[in-house]
């Protein structure tokens, strides 16, 4: 399995609003992808910080997810938001 954990760190309330506006559809599309085992983007106590946790069955599934998101409305709306992510293989 491949797990991504980390945070989206917004610089402004406008960036956080962009996450809020697009996160439901991004989550829905991500969860529907082949190999997606879990996908969560949730607000934290800090209104400018969002927790991200994704798990995919294989590296291939994760790579396909990354490619899809790069061509999505989500990425267009959030491309300038700092991503502090760690990706790791689990159970191999």
ABEGO torsion letter per residue (X at the ends): XBBBBEBBBBABAAAAAAAAAAAAAAAAAAAABBGBABBBBBBBABAABBBBBBBBABAAAAAAAAAAAAABAAAAAAAABBBBBBBBBBGX
